[in-house]
Amino acid sequence: MSDRKGEGSYDGTEQFQKEQHKFAKDGPVKEKAREAAEALDGEEAEELERARKASAEGRSA
């Protein structure tokens, strides 16, 4: 871990991006997409829609 500091964590951002790229390349992307689609049509639909609207308004659900 380095001493780079500022608005957020540079090291954390780099690690997150590496993990995101790894997941996109080698992870279960199709499975996770299917799970998300099922959640939008399932019992979580109302809660997910409230969270989406809250996020669009810049607030947390």
Predicted model as a PDB file, atoms N, CA, C, CB and O in Angstrom, pLDDT in the B-factor column:
MODEL        1                                                                  
ATOM      1  N   MET A   1       0.847  -1.178   0.000  1.00 54.00           N  
ATOM      2  CA  MET A   1       0.000   0.000   0.000  1.00 54.00           C  
ATOM      3  C   MET A   1       0.891   1.238   0.000  1.00 54.00           C  
ATOM      4  CB  MET A   1      -0.963   0.000   1.223  1.00 54.00           C  
ATOM      5  O   MET A   1       1.852   1.313   0.765  1.00 54.00           O  
ATOM      6  N   SER A   2       0.584   2.172  -0.825  1.00 61.00           N  
ATOM      7  CA  SER A   2       1.423   3.370  -0.908  1.00 61.00           C  
ATOM      8  C   SER A   2       0.845   4.486  -0.042  1.00 61.00           C  
ATOM      9  CB  SER A   2       1.553   3.843  -2.373  1.00 61.00           C  
ATOM     10  O   SER A   2      -0.200   4.326   0.590  1.00 61.00           O  
ATOM     11  N   ASP A   3       1.538   5.605  -0.027  1.00 67.00           N  
ATOM     12  CA  ASP A   3       1.096   6.760   0.744  1.00 67.00           C  
ATOM     13  C   ASP A   3       0.299   7.739  -0.104  1.00 67.00           C  
ATOM     14  CB  ASP A   3       2.287   7.464   1.357  1.00 67.00           C  
ATOM     15  O   ASP A   3       0.044   8.864   0.327  1.00 67.00           O  
ATOM     16  N   ARG A   4      -0.102   7.325  -1.314  1.00 63.00           N  
ATOM     17  CA  ARG A   4      -0.881   8.225  -2.163  1.00 63.00           C  
ATOM     18  C   ARG A   4      -2.239   8.473  -1.520  1.00 63.00           C  
ATOM     19  CB  ARG A   4      -1.050   7.638  -3.593  1.00 63.00           C  
ATOM     20  O   ARG A   4      -2.968   7.537  -1.193  1.00 63.00           O  
ATOM     21  N   LYS A   5      -2.559   9.731  -1.348  1.00 63.00           N  
ATOM     22  CA  LYS A   5      -3.817  10.103  -0.716  1.00 63.00           C  
ATOM     23  C   LYS A   5      -4.430  11.256  -1.479  1.00 63.00           C  
ATOM     24  CB  LYS A   5      -3.609  10.476   0.768  1.00 63.00           C  
ATOM     25  O   LYS A   5      -3.764  11.901  -2.289  1.00 63.00           O  
ATOM     26  N   GLY A   6      -5.668  11.506  -1.228  1.00 65.00           N  
ATOM     27  CA  GLY A   6      -6.353  12.603  -1.865  1.00 65.00           C  
ATOM     28  C   GLY A   6      -7.852  12.371  -1.769  1.00 65.00           C  
ATOM     29  O   GLY A   6      -8.346  11.801  -0.796  1.00 65.00           O  
ATOM     30  N   GLU A   7      -8.547  12.807  -2.765  1.00 71.00           N  
ATOM     31  CA  GLU A   7      -9.990  12.625  -2.804  1.00 71.00           C  
ATOM     32  C   GLU A   7     -10.269  11.167  -3.163  1.00 71.00           C  
ATOM     33  CB  GLU A   7     -10.664  13.605  -3.829  1.00 71.00           C  
ATOM     34  O   GLU A   7     -10.313  10.816  -4.342  1.00 71.00           O  
ATOM     35  N   GLY A   8     -10.452  10.335  -2.172  1.00 77.00           N  
ATOM     36  CA  GLY A   8     -10.639   8.910  -2.407  1.00 77.00           C  
ATOM     37  C   GLY A   8      -9.317   8.182  -2.264  1.00 77.00           C  
ATOM     38  O   GLY A   8      -8.324   8.757  -1.818  1.00 77.00           O  
ATOM     39  N   SER A   9      -9.311   6.941  -2.636  1.00 83.00           N  
ATOM     40  CA  SER A   9      -8.114   6.116  -2.500  1.00 83.00           C  
ATOM     41  C   SER A   9      -7.652   5.676  -3.884  1.00 83.00           C  
ATOM     42  CB  SER A   9      -8.385   4.882  -1.590  1.00 83.00           C  
ATOM     43  O   SER A   9      -8.341   4.920  -4.568  1.00 83.00           O  
ATOM     44  N   TYR A  10      -6.496   6.150  -4.283  1.00 86.00           N  
ATOM     45  CA  TYR A  10      -5.954   5.767  -5.590  1.00 86.00           C  
ATOM     46  C   TYR A  10      -5.684   4.271  -5.651  1.00 86.00           C  
ATOM     47  CB  TYR A  10      -4.667   6.545  -5.889  1.00 86.00           C  
ATOM     48  O   TYR A  10      -5.996   3.613  -6.643  1.00 86.00           O  
ATOM     49  N   ASP A  11      -5.100   3.739  -4.580  1.00 88.00           N  
ATOM     50  CA  ASP A  11      -4.811   2.310  -4.546  1.00 88.00           C  
ATOM     51  C   ASP A  11      -6.107   1.499  -4.593  1.00 88.00           C  
ATOM     52  CB  ASP A  11      -4.002   1.954  -3.285  1.00 88.00           C  
ATOM     53  O   ASP A  11      -6.198   0.494  -5.298  1.00 88.00           O  
ATOM     54  N   GLY A  12      -7.094   1.946  -3.842  1.00 89.00           N  
ATOM     55  CA  GLY A  12      -8.384   1.269  -3.846  1.00 89.00           C  
ATOM     56  C   GLY A  12      -9.045   1.318  -5.205  1.00 89.00           C  
ATOM     57  O   GLY A  12      -9.641   0.336  -5.649  1.00 89.00           O  
ATOM     58  N   THR A  13      -8.942   2.456  -5.866  1.00 90.00           N  
ATOM     59  CA  THR A  13      -9.514   2.607  -7.205  1.00 90.00           C  
ATOM     60  C   THR A  13      -8.824   1.689  -8.196  1.00 90.00           C  
ATOM     61  CB  THR A  13      -9.408   4.057  -7.675  1.00 90.00           C  
ATOM     62  O   THR A  13      -9.485   1.045  -9.011  1.00 90.00           O  
ATOM     63  N   GLU A  14      -7.509   1.622  -8.136  1.00 93.00           N  
ATOM     64  CA  GLU A  14      -6.772   0.730  -9.033  1.00 93.00           C  
ATOM     65  C   GLU A  14      -7.156  -0.724  -8.802  1.00 93.00           C  
ATOM     66  CB  GLU A  14      -5.266   0.909  -8.843  1.00 93.00           C  
ATOM     67  O   GLU A  14      -7.357  -1.475  -9.756  1.00 93.00           O  
ATOM     68  N   GLN A  15      -7.257  -1.119  -7.547  1.00 94.00           N  
ATOM     69  CA  GLN A  15      -7.615  -2.499  -7.225  1.00 94.00           C  
ATOM     70  C   GLN A  15      -9.025  -2.807  -7.719  1.00 94.00           C  
ATOM     71  CB  GLN A  15      -7.512  -2.748  -5.707  1.00 94.00           C  
ATOM     72  O   GLN A  15      -9.264  -3.870  -8.293  1.00 94.00           O  
ATOM     73  N   PHE A  16      -9.956  -1.885  -7.500  1.00 94.00           N  
ATOM     74  CA  PHE A  16     -11.331  -2.070  -7.956  1.00 94.00           C  
ATOM     75  C   PHE A  16     -11.369  -2.242  -9.469  1.00 94.00           C  
ATOM     76  CB  PHE A  16     -12.210  -0.880  -7.531  1.00 94.00           C  
ATOM     77  O   PHE A  16     -12.043  -3.142  -9.972  1.00 94.00           O  
ATOM     78  N   GLN A  17     -10.658  -1.396 -10.196  1.00 96.00           N  
ATOM     79  CA  GLN A  17     -10.648  -1.493 -11.651  1.00 96.00           C  
ATOM     80  C   GLN A  17     -10.055  -2.805 -12.122  1.00 96.00           C  
ATOM     81  CB  GLN A  17      -9.877  -0.340 -12.249  1.00 96.00           C  
ATOM     82  O   GLN A  17     -10.556  -3.403 -13.074  1.00 96.00           O  
ATOM     83  N   LYS A  18      -8.999  -3.263 -11.473  1.00 97.00           N  
ATOM     84  CA  LYS A  18      -8.400  -4.552 -11.838  1.00 97.00           C  
ATOM     85  C   LYS A  18      -9.404  -5.681 -11.634  1.00 97.00           C  
ATOM     86  CB  LYS A  18      -7.123  -4.817 -11.009  1.00 97.00           C  
ATOM     87  O   LYS A  18      -9.546  -6.558 -12.486  1.00 97.00           O  
ATOM     88  N   GLU A  19     -10.093  -5.653 -10.507  1.00 97.00           N  
ATOM     89  CA  GLU A  19     -11.077  -6.700 -10.217  1.00 97.00           C  
ATOM     90  C   GLU A  19     -12.263  -6.633 -11.178  1.00 97.00           C  
ATOM     91  CB  GLU A  19     -11.569  -6.579  -8.771  1.00 97.00           C  
ATOM     92  O   GLU A  19     -12.788  -7.670 -11.583  1.00 97.00           O  
ATOM     93  N   GLN A  20     -12.684  -5.435 -11.542  1.00 97.00           N  
ATOM     94  CA  GLN A  20     -13.783  -5.281 -12.493  1.00 97.00           C  
ATOM     95  C   GLN A  20     -13.398  -5.855 -13.862  1.00 97.00           C  
ATOM     96  CB  GLN A  20     -14.173  -3.794 -12.627  1.00 97.00           C  
ATOM     97  O   GLN A  20     -14.189  -6.559 -14.489  1.00 97.00           O  
ATOM     98  N   HIS A  21     -12.206  -5.558 -14.307  1.00 97.00           N  
ATOM     99  CA  HIS A  21     -11.737  -6.073 -15.601  1.00 97.00           C  
ATOM    100  C   HIS A  21     -11.623  -7.588 -15.563  1.00 97.00           C  
ATOM    101  CB  HIS A  21     -10.379  -5.450 -15.976  1.00 97.00           C  
ATOM    102  O   HIS A  21     -11.989  -8.271 -16.520  1.00 97.00           O  
ATOM    103  N   LYS A  22     -11.114  -8.109 -14.454  1.00 97.00           N  
ATOM    104  CA  LYS A  22     -10.987  -9.564 -14.304  1.00 97.00           C  
ATOM    105  C   LYS A  22     -12.358 -10.226 -14.349  1.00 97.00           C  
ATOM    106  CB  LYS A  22     -10.270  -9.916 -12.983  1.00 97.00           C  
ATOM    107  O   LYS A  22     -12.540 -11.241 -15.021  1.00 97.00           O  
ATOM    108  N   PHE A  23     -13.321  -9.652 -13.635  1.00 96.00           N  
ATOM    109  CA  PHE A  23     -14.675 -10.211 -13.632  1.00 96.00           C  
ATOM    110  C   PHE A  23     -15.283 -10.167 -15.032  1.00 96.00           C  
ATOM    111  CB  PHE A  23     -15.572  -9.447 -12.642  1.00 96.00           C  
ATOM    112  O   PHE A  23     -15.884 -11.143 -15.480  1.00 96.00           O  
ATOM    113  N   ALA A  24     -15.129  -9.042 -15.719  1.00 96.00           N  
ATOM    114  CA  ALA A  24     -15.686  -8.912 -17.066  1.00 96.00           C  
ATOM    115  C   ALA A  24     -15.071  -9.913 -18.031  1.00 96.00           C  
ATOM    116  CB  ALA A  24     -15.476  -7.500 -17.587  1.00 96.00           C  
ATOM    117  O   ALA A  24     -15.746 -10.412 -18.932  1.00 96.00           O  
ATOM    118  N   LYS A  25     -13.786 -10.206 -17.839  1.00 96.00           N  
ATOM    119  CA  LYS A  25     -13.093 -11.125 -18.737  1.00 96.00           C  
ATOM    120  C   LYS A  25     -13.346 -12.589 -18.377  1.00 96.00           C  
ATOM    121  CB  LYS A  25     -11.606 -10.842 -18.715  1.00 96.00           C  
ATOM    122  O   LYS A  25     -13.605 -13.409 -19.257  1.00 96.00           O  
ATOM    123  N   ASP A  26     -13.270 -12.918 -17.085  1.00 96.00           N  
ATOM    124  CA  ASP A  26     -13.276 -14.314 -16.664  1.00 96.00           C  
ATOM    125  C   ASP A  26     -14.424 -14.709 -15.732  1.00 96.00           C  
ATOM    126  CB  ASP A  26     -11.997 -14.615 -15.996  1.00 96.00           C  
ATOM    127  O   ASP A  26     -14.595 -15.890 -15.429  1.00 96.00           O  
ATOM    128  N   GLY A  27     -15.194 -13.748 -15.284  1.00 95.00           N  
ATOM    129  CA  GLY A  27     -16.215 -14.029 -14.275  1.00 95.00           C  
ATOM    130  C   GLY A  27     -17.516 -14.542 -14.858  1.00 95.00           C  
ATOM    131  O   GLY A  27     -17.679 -14.617 -16.076  1.00 95.00           O  
ATOM    132  N   PRO A  28     -18.438 -14.895 -13.979  1.00 97.00           N  
ATOM    133  CA  PRO A  28     -19.739 -15.423 -14.403  1.00 97.00           C  
ATOM    134  C   PRO A  28     -20.708 -14.298 -14.815  1.00 97.00           C  
ATOM    135  CB  PRO A  28     -20.360 -16.258 -13.270  1.00 97.00           C  
ATOM    136  O   PRO A  28     -21.767 -14.133 -14.209  1.00 97.00           O  
ATOM    137  N   VAL A  29     -20.340 -13.543 -15.830  1.00 96.00           N  
ATOM    138  CA  VAL A  29     -21.107 -12.360 -16.232  1.00 96.00           C  
ATOM    139  C   VAL A  29     -22.530 -12.732 -16.642  1.00 96.00           C  
ATOM    140  CB  VAL A  29     -20.403 -11.638 -17.387  1.00 96.00           C  
ATOM    141  O   VAL A  29     -23.485 -12.097 -16.195  1.00 96.00           O  
ATOM    142  N   LYS A  30     -22.683 -13.747 -17.482  1.00 96.00           N  
ATOM    143  CA  LYS A  30     -24.025 -14.130 -17.940  1.00 96.00           C  
ATOM    144  C   LYS A  30     -24.903 -14.584 -16.783  1.00 96.00           C  
ATOM    145  CB  LYS A  30     -23.933 -15.242 -18.986  1.00 96.00           C  
ATOM    146  O   LYS A  30     -26.087 -14.251 -16.727  1.00 96.00           O  
ATOM    147  N   GLU A  31     -24.326 -15.341 -15.865  1.00 97.00           N  
ATOM    148  CA  GLU A  31     -25.083 -15.804 -14.702  1.00 97.00           C  
ATOM    149  C   GLU A  31     -25.550 -14.622 -13.851  1.00 97.00           C  
ATOM    150  CB  GLU A  31     -24.229 -16.763 -13.854  1.00 97.00           C  
ATOM    151  O   GLU A  31     -26.703 -14.579 -13.424  1.00 97.00           O  
ATOM    152  N   LYS A  32     -24.654 -13.668 -13.608  1.00 96.00           N  
ATOM    153  CA  LYS A  32     -25.009 -12.511 -12.794  1.00 96.00           C  
ATOM    154  C   LYS A  32     -26.041 -11.622 -13.496  1.00 96.00           C  
ATOM    155  CB  LYS A  32     -23.757 -11.701 -12.465  1.00 96.00           C  
ATOM    156  O   LYS A  32     -26.901 -11.037 -12.839  1.00 96.00           O  
ATOM    157  N   ALA A  33     -25.959 -11.519 -14.813  1.00 96.00           N  
ATOM    158  CA  ALA A  33     -26.947 -10.750 -15.575  1.00 96.00           C  
ATOM    159  C   ALA A  33     -28.320 -11.408 -15.465  1.00 96.00           C  
ATOM    160  CB  ALA A  33     -26.524 -10.630 -17.062  1.00 96.00           C  
ATOM    161  O   ALA A  33     -29.333 -10.725 -15.318  1.00 96.00           O  
ATOM    162  N   ARG A  34     -28.344 -12.739 -15.539  1.00 96.00           N  
ATOM    163  CA  ARG A  34     -29.610 -13.465 -15.409  1.00 96.00           C  
ATOM    164  C   ARG A  34     -30.183 -13.265 -14.008  1.00 96.00           C  
ATOM    165  CB  ARG A  34     -29.412 -14.977 -15.702  1.00 96.00           C  
ATOM    166  O   ARG A  34     -31.383 -13.037 -13.858  1.00 96.00           O  
ATOM    167  N   GLU A  35     -29.343 -13.348 -12.990  1.00 96.00           N  
ATOM    168  CA  GLU A  35     -29.799 -13.128 -11.612  1.00 96.00           C  
ATOM    169  C   GLU A  35     -30.382 -11.735 -11.441  1.00 96.00           C  
ATOM    170  CB  GLU A  35     -28.644 -13.333 -10.626  1.00 96.00           C  
ATOM    171  O   GLU A  35     -31.402 -11.562 -10.774  1.00 96.00           O  
ATOM    172  N   ALA A  36     -29.743 -10.752 -12.036  1.00 94.00           N  
ATOM    173  CA  ALA A  36     -30.245  -9.377 -11.942  1.00 94.00           C  
ATOM    174  C   ALA A  36     -31.590  -9.240 -12.630  1.00 94.00           C  
ATOM    175  CB  ALA A  36     -29.245  -8.396 -12.554  1.00 94.00           C  
ATOM    176  O   ALA A  36     -32.496  -8.597 -12.100  1.00 94.00           O  
ATOM    177  N   ALA A  37     -31.728  -9.838 -13.805  1.00 95.00           N  
ATOM    178  CA  ALA A  37     -32.995  -9.773 -14.532  1.00 95.00           C  
ATOM    179  C   ALA A  37     -34.109 -10.446 -13.732  1.00 95.00           C  
ATOM    180  CB  ALA A  37     -32.856 -10.436 -15.917  1.00 95.00           C  
ATOM    181  O   ALA A  37     -35.233  -9.947 -13.682  1.00 95.00           O  
ATOM    182  N   GLU A  38     -33.795 -11.567 -13.115  1.00 95.00           N  
ATOM    183  CA  GLU A  38     -34.791 -12.257 -12.293  1.00 95.00           C  
ATOM    184  C   GLU A  38     -35.185 -11.422 -11.080  1.00 95.00           C  
ATOM    185  CB  GLU A  38     -34.256 -13.616 -11.838  1.00 95.00           C  
ATOM    186  O   GLU A  38     -36.351 -11.416 -10.686  1.00 95.00           O  
ATOM    187  N   ALA A  39     -34.238 -10.727 -10.492  1.00 95.00           N  
ATOM    188  CA  ALA A  39     -34.529  -9.877  -9.335  1.00 95.00           C  
ATOM    189  C   ALA A  39     -35.465  -8.737  -9.728  1.00 95.00           C  
ATOM    190  CB  ALA A  39     -33.224  -9.313  -8.736  1.00 95.00           C  
ATOM    191  O   ALA A  39     -36.346  -8.356  -8.957  1.00 95.00           O  
ATOM    192  N   LEU A  40     -35.272  -8.199 -10.923  1.00 94.00           N  
ATOM    193  CA  LEU A  40     -36.144  -7.102 -11.386  1.00 94.00           C  
ATOM    194  C   LEU A  40     -37.575  -7.565 -11.604  1.00 94.00           C  
ATOM    195  CB  LEU A  40     -35.601  -6.505 -12.681  1.00 94.00           C  
ATOM    196  O   LEU A  40     -38.508  -6.765 -11.528  1.00 94.00           O  
ATOM    197  N   ASP A  41     -37.749  -8.842 -11.872  1.00 94.00           N  
ATOM    198  CA  ASP A  41     -39.088  -9.395 -12.093  1.00 94.00           C  
ATOM    199  C   ASP A  41     -39.623 -10.124 -10.862  1.00 94.00           C  
ATOM    200  CB  ASP A  41     -39.069 -10.345 -13.280  1.00 94.00           C  
ATOM    201  O   ASP A  41     -40.758 -10.602 -10.880  1.00 94.00           O  
ATOM    202  N   GLY A  42     -38.838 -10.218  -9.804  1.00 94.00           N  
ATOM    203  CA  GLY A  42     -39.225 -10.998  -8.637  1.00 94.00           C  
ATOM    204  C   GLY A  42     -39.693 -10.149  -7.472  1.00 94.00           C  
ATOM    205  O   GLY A  42     -40.145  -9.015  -7.629  1.00 94.00           O  
ATOM    206  N   GLU A  43     -39.564 -10.753  -6.283  1.00 94.00           N  
ATOM    207  CA  GLU A  43     -40.032 -10.123  -5.049  1.00 94.00           C  
ATOM    208  C   GLU A  43     -39.303  -8.825  -4.732  1.00 94.00           C  
ATOM    209  CB  GLU A  43     -39.874 -11.078  -3.897  1.00 94.00           C  
ATOM    210  O   GLU A  43     -39.840  -7.968  -4.030  1.00 94.00           O  
ATOM    211  N   GLU A  44     -38.101  -8.673  -5.236  1.00 94.00           N  
ATOM    212  CA  GLU A  44     -37.289  -7.479  -4.953  1.00 94.00           C  
ATOM    213  C   GLU A  44     -37.627  -6.295  -5.862  1.00 94.00           C  
ATOM    214  CB  GLU A  44     -35.818  -7.815  -5.095  1.00 94.00           C  
ATOM    215  O   GLU A  44     -37.071  -5.211  -5.687  1.00 94.00           O  
ATOM    216  N   ALA A  45     -38.509  -6.482  -6.808  1.00 95.00           N  
ATOM    217  CA  ALA A  45     -38.764  -5.463  -7.839  1.00 95.00           C  
ATOM    218  C   ALA A  45     -39.088  -4.090  -7.246  1.00 95.00           C  
ATOM    219  CB  ALA A  45     -39.910  -5.910  -8.732  1.00 95.00           C  
ATOM    220  O   ALA A  45     -38.499  -3.088  -7.653  1.00 95.00           O  
ATOM    221  N   GLU A  46     -40.026  -4.035  -6.281  1.00 96.00           N  
ATOM    222  CA  GLU A  46     -40.416  -2.735  -5.708  1.00 96.00           C  
ATOM    223  C   GLU A  46     -39.244  -2.066  -4.997  1.00 96.00           C  
ATOM    224  CB  GLU A  46     -41.586  -2.911  -4.728  1.00 96.00           C  
ATOM    225  O   GLU A  46     -39.005  -0.870  -5.170  1.00 96.00           O  
ATOM    226  N   GLU A  47     -38.518  -2.840  -4.200  1.00 95.00           N  
ATOM    227  CA  GLU A  47     -37.381  -2.287  -3.466  1.00 95.00           C  
ATOM    228  C   GLU A  47     -36.301  -1.792  -4.421  1.00 95.00           C  
ATOM    229  CB  GLU A  47     -36.799  -3.336  -2.513  1.00 95.00           C  
ATOM    230  O   GLU A  47     -35.716  -0.731  -4.204  1.00 95.00           O  
ATOM    231  N   LEU A  48     -36.037  -2.555  -5.475  1.00 95.00           N  
ATOM    232  CA  LEU A  48     -35.030  -2.143  -6.455  1.00 95.00           C  
ATOM    233  C   LEU A  48     -35.457  -0.873  -7.184  1.00 95.00           C  
ATOM    234  CB  LEU A  48     -34.777  -3.269  -7.467  1.00 95.00           C  
ATOM    235  O   LEU A  48     -34.624  -0.013  -7.469  1.00 95.00           O  
ATOM    236  N   GLU A  49     -36.740  -0.750  -7.485  1.00 95.00           N  
ATOM    237  CA  GLU A  49     -37.225   0.455  -8.161  1.00 95.00           C  
ATOM    238  C   GLU A  49     -37.115   1.672  -7.246  1.00 95.00           C  
ATOM    239  CB  GLU A  49     -38.680   0.267  -8.618  1.00 95.00           C  
ATOM    240  O   GLU A  49     -36.755   2.756  -7.705  1.00 95.00           O  
ATOM    241  N   ARG A  50     -37.421   1.508  -5.963  1.00 95.00           N  
ATOM    242  CA  ARG A  50     -37.264   2.623  -5.003  1.00 95.00           C  
ATOM    243  C   ARG A  50     -35.796   3.044  -4.934  1.00 95.00           C  
ATOM    244  CB  ARG A  50     -37.779   2.216  -3.580  1.00 95.00           C  
ATOM    245  O   ARG A  50     -35.484   4.234  -4.912  1.00 95.00           O  
ATOM    246  N   ALA A  51     -34.908   2.068  -4.899  1.00 94.00           N  
ATOM    247  CA  ALA A  51     -33.478   2.382  -4.833  1.00 94.00           C  
ATOM    248  C   ALA A  51     -33.022   3.070  -6.114  1.00 94.00           C  
ATOM    249  CB  ALA A  51     -32.652   1.103  -4.592  1.00 94.00           C  
ATOM    250  O   ALA A  51     -32.217   4.000  -6.062  1.00 94.00           O  
ATOM    251  N   ARG A  52     -33.520   2.631  -7.249  1.00 94.00           N  
ATOM    252  CA  ARG A  52     -33.155   3.258  -8.520  1.00 94.00           C  
ATOM    253  C   ARG A  52     -33.595   4.714  -8.546  1.00 94.00           C  
ATOM    254  CB  ARG A  52     -33.778   2.494  -9.699  1.00 94.00           C  
ATOM    255  O   ARG A  52     -32.826   5.588  -8.946  1.00 94.00           O  
ATOM    256  N   LYS A  53     -34.832   4.983  -8.121  1.00 95.00           N  
ATOM    257  CA  LYS A  53     -35.345   6.350  -8.114  1.00 95.00           C  
ATOM    258  C   LYS A  53     -34.561   7.227  -7.140  1.00 95.00           C  
ATOM    259  CB  LYS A  53     -36.832   6.358  -7.750  1.00 95.00           C  
ATOM    260  O   LYS A  53     -34.234   8.372  -7.453  1.00 95.00           O  
ATOM    261  N   ALA A  54     -34.265   6.690  -5.967  1.00 95.00           N  
ATOM    262  CA  ALA A  54     -33.492   7.445  -4.986  1.00 95.00           C  
ATOM    263  C   ALA A  54     -32.123   7.790  -5.531  1.00 95.00           C  
ATOM    264  CB  ALA A  54     -33.356   6.659  -3.687  1.00 95.00           C  
ATOM    265  O   ALA A  54     -31.649   8.914  -5.367  1.00 95.00           O  
ATOM    266  N   SER A  55     -31.490   6.835  -6.174  1.00 94.00           N  
ATOM    267  CA  SER A  55     -30.173   7.065  -6.757  1.00 94.00           C  
ATOM    268  C   SER A  55     -30.233   8.128  -7.845  1.00 94.00           C  
ATOM    269  CB  SER A  55     -29.608   5.765  -7.324  1.00 94.00           C  
ATOM    270  O   SER A  55     -29.344   8.974  -7.940  1.00 94.00           O  
ATOM    271  N   ALA A  56     -31.277   8.086  -8.663  1.00 94.00           N  
ATOM    272  CA  ALA A  56     -31.430   9.071  -9.737  1.00 94.00           C  
ATOM    273  C   ALA A  56     -31.599  10.480  -9.168  1.00 94.00           C  
ATOM    274  CB  ALA A  56     -32.633   8.711 -10.627  1.00 94.00           C  
ATOM    275  O   ALA A  56     -31.245  11.468  -9.812  1.00 94.00           O  
ATOM    276  N   GLU A  57     -32.146  10.559  -7.952  1.00 94.00           N  
ATOM    277  CA  GLU A  57     -32.346  11.847  -7.299  1.00 94.00           C  
ATOM    278  C   GLU A  57     -31.134  12.254  -6.449  1.00 94.00           C  
ATOM    279  CB  GLU A  57     -33.598  11.799  -6.429  1.00 94.00           C  
ATOM    280  O   GLU A  57     -31.141  13.304  -5.807  1.00 94.00           O  
ATOM    281  N   GLY A  58     -30.099  11.413  -6.455  1.00 90.00           N  
ATOM    282  CA  GLY A  58     -28.881  11.735  -5.718  1.00 90.00           C  
ATOM    283  C   GLY A  58     -28.943  11.452  -4.234  1.00 90.00           C  
ATOM    284  O   GLY A  58     -28.197  12.045  -3.455  1.00 90.00           O  
ATOM    285  N   ARG A  59     -29.816  10.561  -3.839  1.00 89.00           N  
ATOM    286  CA  ARG A  59     -29.908  10.214  -2.419  1.00 89.00           C  
ATOM    287  C   ARG A  59     -29.862   8.701  -2.265  1.00 89.00           C  
ATOM    288  CB  ARG A  59     -31.207  10.788  -1.786  1.00 89.00           C  
ATOM    289  O   ARG A  59     -30.021   7.964  -3.238  1.00 89.00           O  
ATOM    290  N   SER A  60     -29.644   8.250  -1.047  1.00 83.00           N  
ATOM    291  CA  SER A  60     -29.635   6.815  -0.798  1.00 83.00           C  
ATOM    292  C   SER A  60     -31.046   6.355  -0.448  1.00 83.00           C  
ATOM    293  CB  SER A  60     -28.642   6.455   0.337  1.00 83.00           C  
ATOM    294  O   SER A  60     -31.867   7.137   0.033  1.00 83.00           O  
ATOM    295  N   ALA A  61     -31.310   5.104  -0.692  1.00 70.00           N  
ATOM    296  CA  ALA A  61     -32.654   4.557  -0.480  1.00 70.00           C  
ATOM    297  C   ALA A  61     -32.999   4.431   0.978  1.00 70.00           C  
ATOM    298  CB  ALA A  61     -32.782   3.214  -1.136  1.00 70.00           C  
ATOM    299  O   ALA A  61     -34.095   3.987   1.317  1.00 70.00           O  
TER     300      ALA A  61                                                      
ENDMDL                                                                          
END                                                                             
